Amino acid sequence: MISYNIKAKGSLFSNKNLFKEILRESLNETADWAKSRVKSRTPVITGRLKAGWNTTTNQQSFNLNNPVYYAPYVERRRGMLYKTVPEAESKLISNTERLIKDKTQ
């Protein structure tokens, strides 16, 4: 049997509160950005669909939701989430990298 123990070292990993703070802040920033982005791509007739977008954030992810019953049908034709999700994933990475750099220097 062979085994390796890999330990993350440095200020980011030694301070768990800092790590949680960076992740929380990055998720919140990205969730707000994604909500704004998907709203800008949402077509408006009555405004109900555009106003229906909301986000929820937990410790490791965020959800972008719209409870309006016809949202899935509009999504199939317009691809509001389809276009926004990959951008949000990239934005999350860049926000996290920026915050790590800012808070560990």
C-alpha positions as CSV (number, residue, x, y, z in Angstrom):
1,M,0.0,0.0,0.0
2,I,1.2,3.5,-0.8
3,S,-0.3,6.7,0.5
4,Y,0.3,10.4,0.2
5,N,-0.9,13.2,2.4
6,I,-1.2,16.5,0.5
7,K,-1.8,19.5,2.7
8,A,-2.8,22.9,1.5
9,K,-0.6,25.5,3.2
10,G,-0.7,29.3,3.3
11,S,-2.8,32.1,4.7
12,L,-5.9,31.2,2.7
13,F,-6.0,27.6,4.0
14,S,-4.8,28.2,7.6
15,N,-7.6,30.8,8.2
16,K,-10.8,28.9,7.6
17,N,-12.9,32.0,8.3
18,L,-11.0,33.9,5.5
19,F,-11.7,31.0,3.1
20,K,-15.4,31.0,3.9
21,E,-15.6,34.8,3.7
22,I,-13.9,34.8,0.2
23,L,-16.2,32.1,-1.1
24,R,-19.3,33.7,0.4
25,E,-18.4,37.1,-1.1
26,S,-17.5,35.7,-4.4
27,L,-20.8,33.7,-4.6
28,N,-22.9,36.7,-3.7
29,E,-21.2,39.0,-6.2
30,T,-21.5,36.4,-8.9
31,A,-25.2,35.7,-8.1
32,D,-26.0,39.4,-8.3
33,W,-24.1,39.7,-11.6
34,A,-25.9,36.6,-13.0
35,K,-29.3,37.8,-12.0
36,S,-28.7,41.2,-13.7
37,R,-27.3,39.5,-16.8
38,V,-30.3,37.0,-17.2
39,K,-32.8,39.9,-16.5
40,S,-31.2,41.9,-19.3
41,R,-31.7,38.9,-21.7
42,T,-35.4,38.4,-20.6
43,P,-38.0,39.5,-23.1
44,V,-40.6,41.8,-21.8
45,I,-44.3,41.9,-22.6
46,T,-45.9,42.2,-19.2
47,G,-42.7,42.4,-17.1
48,R,-43.7,39.4,-14.9
49,L,-41.0,37.1,-16.3
50,K,-38.3,39.7,-15.9
51,A,-39.4,40.6,-12.4
52,G,-39.5,36.9,-11.4
53,W,-35.8,36.2,-11.4
54,N,-34.3,35.6,-7.9
55,T,-31.1,34.1,-6.5
56,T,-30.4,32.0,-3.4
57,T,-26.9,31.4,-2.2
58,N,-25.7,28.6,0.1
59,Q,-22.1,27.8,1.3
60,Q,-20.9,26.4,-2.0
61,S,-23.2,27.5,-4.8
62,F,-26.0,29.8,-5.9
63,N,-29.3,29.1,-7.7
64,L,-30.9,31.3,-10.3
65,N,-34.7,30.8,-10.3
66,N,-37.8,32.1,-11.9
67,P,-41.1,30.8,-10.6
68,V,-43.2,32.2,-13.4
69,Y,-45.0,29.2,-15.0
70,Y,-44.1,30.0,-18.6
71,A,-40.4,30.6,-17.9
72,P,-39.3,27.2,-19.3
73,Y,-41.1,27.9,-22.6
74,V,-39.4,31.3,-23.0
75,E,-36.1,29.7,-22.0
76,R,-36.4,27.2,-24.8
77,R,-36.8,29.9,-27.4
78,R,-34.5,32.6,-26.0
79,G,-31.9,30.7,-24.1
80,M,-31.6,33.3,-21.3
81,L,-30.1,30.8,-18.8
82,Y,-28.3,28.8,-21.5
83,K,-26.3,31.9,-22.4
84,T,-25.8,33.2,-18.8
85,V,-24.7,30.0,-16.9
86,P,-21.3,29.6,-18.7
87,E,-20.6,33.3,-18.2
88,A,-21.5,33.1,-14.5
89,E,-19.2,30.1,-14.0
90,S,-16.3,32.1,-15.5
91,K,-17.3,35.1,-13.5
92,L,-17.3,33.1,-10.3
93,I,-13.8,31.9,-11.0
94,S,-12.5,35.4,-11.8
95,N,-14.2,36.9,-8.7
96,T,-12.8,34.2,-6.5
97,E,-9.3,34.7,-7.9
98,R,-9.5,38.4,-7.4
99,L,-10.7,38.1,-3.9
100,I,-8.0,35.6,-3.0
101,K,-5.4,37.9,-4.4
102,D,-6.8,41.0,-2.6
103,K,-7.3,39.3,0.8
104,T,-4.1,37.3,1.1
105,Q,-1.7,40.1,0.3
